[in-house]
Amino acid sequence: MKKSLIAAVSTALIVGAASTTFAAANPFSDVPADHWAYDAVSQLQQDGVVNGYVDGTYRGDQLMTRYEMAQIVAKAMAKTSGFTGKASSNDRAMVDKLVAEFKDELTNLGIRLDDIEKRLDNVIWEGSVAYEYNSDRRPTGKTTGQKVMLTLTPTMAINDNWRAHATMEFAMDANAAHASTAGDDVPYNGSYFSVKEIFAETEFSDSGNIMLGHVPVESVADGGMVISDAVSGAQVAYGEKWRAVLTAGRFNFDPGKHSNDEGMLLGDPTINTPVANYASLEVVTLSDKYTLGAAYHSFRSSKLGEYIGLDDYTDDAMNIWSVGGAYNFTDKISLGAAYAKNTKGSGVNASMKKAYNVQLSYGGADPAAPGSFGAYVGYRYLTRAAAPSPSFDGVMATGLQNQKGWEVGVSYTPFTNVVGSLAYFKGKEFTADTETDGSKYFGKLEFIF
């Protein structure tokens, strides 16, 4: 077996053993004989990172005090800090773990830990494990979907000015765990992986920031009615009392990728769904009492009519204006409303190019506060030509082009970081000439970490 492989395996075992660190109030107390630090230092000595004590010897068969061990760690830091030394990534990982273990002793020695602490903490992992249930009811029958998801949202420090973010979703269709529904050309076992967001971010002032990559776009002015998704491009935001947000890039209309669809999110490989050029400008003002704003969204693609289900939509653009706001009557009761209109699509019925929403909300489920809960009731009127990617759970499910009706929902936190939510929609799926009754049940149980 190659020496590098042995070193890597040794490092993995040592780092794994280090998950629970040993702490002692007295820096001159002995490090226990079975402590993982002895194996770590032995490995570093074999790799030439350290030589042992100040006199250049290392007596691995004798106990050392925490102070003596800290001296060795300090020497290892000098070889690896700043990523300028010749030590391998495995050795650096071991040094980082040793620094975390003997942090107090190193501080007493006068060793600066700023750089190494930044390296130890440069990736923060958050996320959730969740179960979702959807049930659409129409005169033609009932469609039910179940999904189990793992969502990971790491934040990575790049330097003092830049950091990176990602949102990754691993999911399994509980209804068709081993079925092939996407055709022979697309292997499908009921599971999928999706990168929802991935971008780098920096602040250029106390109230301004820039995001580059697959960036999140949320139309705050209208409560996420027009778009709550991600765009491949760039976003610049600036302002405090009044905040302006400018976004430009490419937007994928594929209904298979949206998290508010109850299908397996792979989409239909036989449909050539459009990717549009996207640009938006939003201006909002926020306070403890109210939110008020307006936005302009431009989507440009030759296949827009195919996506929104309107054969007579021959324009290659959707220009959507939206306004909205919310007022907080108390710290728990708020009323919000929004309206959007698409000014393109000549010849298309005006009822198919507008969207609006009114919602009364009470409280909310706070993951950090067991026993907290929220409830809401709202009326939605949503069309694909004016609200192409809304944030609501009760409406705009897979296969529904346009919907209007009432939605009610509740949320509750039974335990810390455990949140359950339920929503029910009752209304109609409609076109310019027809209306069909429909309803939907939605449930979600989320474990947040």
N, C-alpha and C positions, 0 to 999 in steps of 0.2 A: 504494500500500500504506500502511496506517495506520502512524503513528509507533510506536504501542504494539506492533504486530505486528513491526515492524523491531527494536524493542528486545528483544522476547521471543526472536526468532531469533538476534540477536546474543548474548544471554545464553546461550542453549543452546550456541552454538558455543564461546564463551569458557569456560563451565563444563566442556564436554566436553574442551577442550584442556588443562584443568587437572588431569586425572586423574593425571598424573605431575608432582610439584612439583619446583622447582629449589631446591637447598639450597647455601648457601655458608658456610664457616666465618667469613669476614671480612665484617662488616656493611657495610664501605665498598667492597666489590667491586661492579662494575657488574652490573646486571641485563641479561642478553643482549638484543640488539636484537630478536630474534624471540620473546621471552618473551610469553606470553599476558597478563601483568599490564598491559602497556601498553594493549592493546585494552580490557581491563576498566576501567582508570582513564579512558580516553577516553569510554567509554560512560557511566560514572558522572558525568563532567563534563558531557556532553550532557544528562543527565537532571537536572542541577542538584544532585547529591548532594555533589560536591566542586568546588573551584575551582582545585586544583593545589597549588603550593608555598605556603609560609607567606605569601609576598608576593602570592598570588592569581593567579599565572600558572602555566601548564602548558606545558612545552616538549616536546611529543611527539616532535619530531625529534631529540632529544638523549638520550643514555643517562643513566640515573639509578642511583645506588647503592641497595643494599637498604635502607640507613638512610633515604634520601630517600623511597623508595617507602613505607616504613613510616609516615613522617610523614603522607603522603596517606591511607593506610589508616586511621590513627588518627582523622583528621578525618571520614572516611566512617563510622566506627564511632559517632562522636558523633551523626551524623544518623539512624542506623538502630537503635542498640542499644535493647533493651527494647521494640521494636516500637511506639515512640511517635512516630517521625518520619513524614514524608509519603512516604518512599521506597516504591517498588513492591516486590512480592515478588521480582521479577527482580533488582532492584538489591540487595536484602538477600542474595539467594543469591550474587551476585558478591562482596559484601563479606565474607560468610562464607568464601568460597574464598580471598580475599586474606588474611584473618586467618590461615587455616591455613598459607598459604605463608610469611608473614612473622611467624610467631608469636614466634620468638626475638628478632627486632629490636624488636617491640612490647613484649616483656617487658623488654628493656633500656631502653626508653623509659619504663618504669614504668606501662604501660597494663594495667589489670586485664582479664583475659580470661575470668573465671569465667562470666559470663552468655553470652558468645558461644560458649564451648566447650560449654555446655549445649545451645545451639541447634544446634551442629554435630553433636552426638552424640545428639540426642533421639530418633532412630529407629535401632534396631539390627535388621538383617535376618539371619535364619537360615533354614534349610530343608534340603530334600533333593530329589534326583531319584531315582526308584526304578522298578524293574520287579517286578511280582508275577505269580506263576503259581499257579493252583489247578486241581486235578483231582479231582472226586468220582467214586467208583466204587460203583455199586449193582447189584443183580441186573438191574435194568431198563436199565442202560447206563451210559455214562460222560459226564460233563459237564465241559468244560474252559473255563477263563477266563484271560485274560491282560490285564494292565492296566499302563499306563505313567503315572507320576504326577509332578507337580511340586508340592511342599508348601512354602509360605512361612509363616514364623512371625515376624512383626515384633513388636518391643517398643518402645513409644513413651512417652517421658517427657512427662508433662503439666505437672507442677510438682514442687516438692520432696517432695510427699506422695503424689501419684497417678501411676500409669502405666497404659498400656493394652496389651493383648495381643490377638493374633489368630492363628488357624491356618486357612489357606486352601489348598484342594486343587484342582488342575487335573489332570484325568485323561483318558485316552483308552483305550477298549476296543479292544485289538489284535485281537480276534476279530471285531468287527463295526464297523469304523471308519466305514462309510458305510451301515449298515443302519438301517432304521426299525423298532424293536422296541416302541415305546411307544404305537403307534396314531397315527392321523391328527391327533388333537387335540394331540399332544405332539411337536413337532419334535425329532428325535434323530439326530445324525450320528455317534454313537459317542463323543462327548466330553461332559464335564460340568464344572461348577465348583461347589464346595461350600465354605461357610464352616463349618468344624467348631467353632470357638470364637471368641468375640469378647467381651472383658470388660475392665473397669477394676478396678484393684486398689490397695489402700492398706494400710499397717501402722498399727495403733493402739497397738501396744506392741512390745517386743522379741520377743515370742512370739505375737503376734496379728495376723491380717490379715483383710480383707474383700474379696470379689470380687462385682462386679455385672455382669450381662449374660448371655451364653450361656457359662456357666462350666463348666470340666471337673470331672467327678465320678468319682473312683476309689475303690472300696471297698478301702482298704489292708488292713483287718483280714482279709479273705478273699482277698487277692491279685488283686483285680479280677474275682472270679468272679461276683458278683451284678451289678455295673455298672461299666463303664469307658466313659464316654460324656460327654455335655454336657447341661446342664439350663438352660433359660432362667429365670433368677431370681437368687438371691443365695446366697452362702456365707460363713460366718463360722468361722474356726478360731482356737483359742487353746490354749496350753500348750507345754511343752518335753518334760519326762520323760513326762508323760501329756498327750496332745493330743486335744482334742475338736473335731469338725467338724460343723457344723449347716448343712444345705442345704435350700432350699425353692424351688419353681418349677414349670415345666411341662416334661414329658418327651415327646418324639415317639417313638412305638413303630414308626414306619415302618421296615421292614427294609431299604428301599432306601437309607437314609442311613448305615448303619453301615459303618465302614471295614473290618470283618472279613468282609464279604460279598463274594463274588467276582463278582457281577453288576455291571451298570453303575450301581448305586447310585441310580438314579432312582426305583426302586419301580414298582409297577403302578398307573397312574392310575385304574384301575377299582375299586380296593379302598380303602374308606374306613377307613384305619388310624387308631387312636385317638391322641389327645394326652391324656396323663394329668396330673392334679395330682400332684406329687411332693414328698416330704419325707423327710429322713433325718437320723439322728444316729449318729455313729461316735466311739468312744473307743479310742485305740490308745496303746501304749507301745513305744518303740523304743530299742534299744541296739546296741552292736557285736555282741552275741551273739545277740539274739533280737528278734522282733516278735510282739506279742500284742495282740488287740483284739476288739471286738464292735460290731455295728452293727444298726440298725433302719431298714428302707426301707418307705415307704408309697407305693403307686401307686393312684390312684383314677380310674376311667373306666368308662362304661357299656359299652364295647366290648372289655373285657379278654379275654373268652372268644373273641372273633373272632381276636384277635391270637395268643393262646397255643394255639389249635387245639383247645379243649375246649368242645364244645357244651353240656356240663352245668356249665360254670363260669358260674354266674348271678350271683355276687357282683360288685359294682362296685368292688372293691378287692383289692389284693394287699398283705398285711402280711408282710414277709419279715424274719426274724431271722437273723443270721449271726455266726459266731465263727470265728476262725482265728489262725494264728500260724506262725512259722518259726524254726528254730534253726540257727545257723551253727557247725558242728563245727570248721571251720578257716576260713581266709580265702577258700577256694575251694569248700568242700563245705557245702551247706545242705539241710535237709529242711523242707518246708512242708505244711500241711494246712488245710482249711477245710470248714465245713458250714453250710448254709442251709436254712431251712424256712419255707414260706408257711402262715400260720395261717388264711387265708381259703379260700374255695372249698368250702363244705359240700357233701358228696355226691361230691366228686371223689376218686378213688383217691389214697391217701397217697403212692404211688410217683411220682405226677406233680407233687407239690408239695414236693419236696426236691431238693437238689443238694449234691454234695461233690467234693472234689478233693484228691489227694495227689501231691506232686512232689518228686523228688530232683534237685538241680541241682549242676553243677560249673562253676566259673569263669564267664566271660562275655566276649563280644566287646566290647572297648573301642575306639571309633572313633579315639581318640588314640594307641593302642598297636598298631602293626602286628605281626601274629603272635599276638595274643591270641585266645582262642577259648573257647567254652562249650558245654555239652551238658546235656540234661535228659531225664528219663523221668517220666511221670506217668499217673495213672489219673483220668479225668474221668467224672462222672455229672451231667449237666446237663439241666435242664428249663426250658422257657420260663416256667413259673409260679414258679420259684424263682431262676433266673439269666437275667433277660430281656436283658441286654446284656453278656456276658462279654468278657474281653480276649484269649482264647486264639485262636491262628491255626489250629489243627488241627480244631477242632470248631465246631458251631453255624453252619455255612455256610448260604447261601440255600436255603430249602426244607426244611431239616431242623428238625423241631420239637423233638425230644429225642434226645440221644445219650449213650452210655456206651461206654467203651473206653479203650485205651492210646494214649498219644501220646509220641513221641520227637522230639527236635529237636537241631540243632547250629547254632552261629553262629561266624563267623570273620572277622577283619579282615586282609585281604591287604595293604592299603595304608592310609595315614593317611586317615581319614574315608570309607573304603569298607568296608561291612559286608555280608556275605552270610549268609543263614540258610535252613535247610531244616527242614521238619517233616513227620512222617508219623503219621496216625491210623488205627487199626484197631479197629473195634468194631461197635456196632449202633445203628440208629435205632429208636426204640421208642415204643409207646403203652402204655396200661394192659393191653391184651390181646394185642398183637402185637410181634414183633421182626424186624427186617430187617438183614442184614449190610451193612456199608458200610465204605469206607475213603477217605482223602483224602491227597493230596500237596500240599504248600505250599512255595513257594520265593520268596525275595525278595533282590534285589540293590539296595543303597541307597548313593547318593553324597551325603554330608552336607556342607553348607557353613554 
